[in-house]
């Protein structure tokens, strides 16, 4: 830990800060990302202790909802465009509040047309966008999707992980 600062923000100040991040924003990718500089992933440079200038990228924050605020912890729901670094968003929100911030947890509940709860674009249970993609092979997909460490964006029939055998 480099520094600690007291959190002196009210729920109203948190709501006001969150509103500033709605819509299109510019975000500087973190050094620990897979973006490449001269063919070398930034995370490799970061591991060597190097830092390079990164250009801001435009991302969209579609929803940013305060679910719970028990000072100093926030629980928020974010719906964002691809390419958004949620950890960086948390740091930016903390900077806007003047206290700094980091993630204590992160749970991806959907990616594209796939959802952890099994709801697809039609909103019905079990509808995983079957008109545009192959259907999952079994109902075990939702359980595995939420517990599989490799479950970030790949559908279960296209990924491999320690629990993938339970998905088939």
Legacy VTK file of the C-alpha trace (Angstrom):
# vtk DataFile Version 3.0
C-alpha trace
ASCII
DATASET POLYDATA
POINTS 168 float
0.000 0.000 0.000
1.431 3.323 -1.042
-0.922 5.692 0.686
-4.135 5.780 2.702
-6.610 8.634 2.823
-9.842 8.966 4.749
-13.070 8.632 2.819
-15.071 11.744 3.569
-17.728 11.363 0.872
-21.461 11.289 1.433
-23.854 9.153 -0.593
-24.877 12.304 -2.487
-21.267 13.095 -3.372
-20.772 9.521 -4.551
-23.888 9.754 -6.758
-22.646 13.054 -8.221
-19.223 11.549 -8.945
-20.772 8.522 -10.643
-22.843 10.767 -12.936
-19.636 12.346 -14.251
-18.596 8.974 -15.668
-21.801 8.235 -17.582
-21.729 8.221 -21.384
-18.564 8.443 -23.456
-15.408 8.962 -21.449
-11.706 8.756 -22.137
-9.793 6.140 -20.207
-6.058 5.531 -20.057
-5.380 1.786 -20.210
-3.419 0.392 -17.259
0.159 -0.812 -17.616
-1.008 -4.299 -16.610
-3.014 -4.789 -19.811
-2.554 -6.919 -22.911
-2.222 -3.898 -25.190
1.049 -3.932 -27.070
3.777 -1.351 -27.520
6.218 -2.214 -30.307
4.913 -5.807 -30.241
5.444 -6.249 -26.466
2.402 -6.548 -24.157
2.248 -3.725 -21.619
1.998 -6.191 -18.727
5.451 -7.553 -19.628
6.884 -4.038 -19.541
5.144 -3.423 -16.200
6.621 -6.607 -14.738
10.063 -5.306 -15.674
9.288 -2.072 -13.824
8.916 -0.055 -17.014
6.163 2.452 -17.676
5.275 3.909 -21.060
2.873 6.609 -22.129
-0.523 5.246 -23.109
-3.052 7.075 -25.244
-6.541 7.530 -23.808
-9.253 5.394 -25.384
-12.903 6.295 -25.748
-15.251 3.925 -23.923
-18.932 4.130 -23.049
-20.401 3.716 -19.608
-24.025 2.767 -20.265
-25.088 2.249 -16.631
-23.371 3.129 -13.390
-25.650 2.367 -10.470
-24.861 2.745 -6.783
-26.231 -0.423 -5.178
-24.902 0.106 -1.659
-22.714 2.590 0.203
-21.325 1.749 3.624
-18.414 4.122 4.008
-15.722 3.391 2.869
-17.143 0.622 0.627
-19.210 1.124 -2.521
-21.103 -1.573 -4.336
-21.832 -0.471 -7.900
-23.207 -2.046 -11.070
-21.515 -1.082 -14.321
-22.691 -1.767 -17.848
-20.059 -0.646 -20.296
-18.679 -0.988 -23.798
-15.971 -3.432 -24.737
-12.504 -2.150 -23.977
-13.494 -0.590 -20.650
-11.085 -1.267 -17.801
-13.341 -1.525 -14.741
-10.405 -1.451 -12.317
-9.266 1.806 -13.901
-12.833 3.128 -13.687
-12.785 2.445 -9.931
-9.488 4.312 -9.583
-10.903 7.238 -11.568
-14.033 7.383 -9.389
-11.824 7.388 -6.279
-9.749 10.223 -7.733
-12.943 12.204 -8.431
-13.951 11.726 -4.790
-10.504 12.785 -3.612
-9.831 9.620 -1.639
-8.552 7.056 -4.137
-10.128 3.668 -4.743
-9.483 0.110 -5.858
-11.601 -2.963 -6.444
-12.248 -5.308 -3.568
-14.138 -7.619 -5.923
-15.317 -7.892 -9.498
-17.999 -10.146 -10.914
-18.770 -10.187 -14.617
-22.475 -10.947 -14.995
-22.598 -10.803 -18.768
-20.600 -10.486 -21.925
-22.190 -9.691 -25.258
-25.405 -11.659 -25.461
-24.476 -14.097 -22.670
-25.579 -13.679 -19.045
-24.709 -15.542 -15.848
-28.420 -15.915 -15.049
-28.955 -17.714 -18.366
-30.985 -14.915 -19.927
-30.106 -13.973 -23.452
-31.108 -11.015 -25.590
-34.785 -12.029 -25.570
-34.838 -11.942 -21.777
-36.253 -15.450 -21.429
-34.557 -18.080 -19.302
-32.510 -20.431 -21.404
-32.419 -18.072 -24.413
-28.710 -17.690 -25.053
-29.016 -15.945 -28.384
-29.724 -19.224 -30.164
-30.668 -17.465 -33.386
-27.139 -16.072 -33.686
-24.977 -18.636 -31.877
-25.024 -22.349 -31.118
-26.989 -23.248 -28.019
-25.048 -24.475 -24.998
-24.985 -28.241 -24.702
-26.624 -28.480 -21.285
-28.219 -26.540 -18.478
-24.962 -26.961 -16.512
-23.645 -24.042 -18.579
-24.967 -21.364 -16.226
-23.531 -23.011 -13.121
-20.144 -23.536 -14.737
-20.150 -20.074 -16.363
-20.370 -18.370 -12.999
-17.746 -20.534 -11.285
-15.223 -21.173 -14.052
-12.035 -19.076 -13.760
-11.808 -18.818 -17.558
-15.399 -17.625 -17.898
-14.734 -14.015 -18.776
-15.966 -13.832 -22.344
-15.703 -17.165 -24.089
-18.764 -19.395 -24.253
-18.131 -22.740 -22.520
-17.987 -24.769 -25.719
-15.024 -22.641 -26.902
-12.851 -22.414 -23.808
-10.797 -24.705 -21.673
-10.389 -24.535 -17.937
-10.253 -26.802 -14.926
-14.058 -27.086 -14.793
-14.785 -27.196 -18.537
-15.463 -30.923 -18.447
-18.494 -30.182 -16.278
-19.817 -27.850 -18.991
-20.043 -30.491 -21.698
LINES 1 169
168 0 1 2 3 4 5 6 7 8 9 10 11 12 13 14 15 16 17 18 19 20 21 22 23 24 25 26 27 28 29 30 31 32 33 34 35 36 37 38 39 40 41 42 43 44 45 46 47 48 49 50 51 52 53 54 55 56 57 58 59 60 61 62 63 64 65 66 67 68 69 70 71 72 73 74 75 76 77 78 79 80 81 82 83 84 85 86 87 88 89 90 91 92 93 94 95 96 97 98 99 100 101 102 103 104 105 106 107 108 109 110 111 112 113 114 115 116 117 118 119 120 121 122 123 124 125 126 127 128 129 130 131 132 133 134 135 136 137 138 139 140 141 142 143 144 145 146 147 148 149 150 151 152 153 154 155 156 157 158 159 160 161 162 163 164 165 166 167
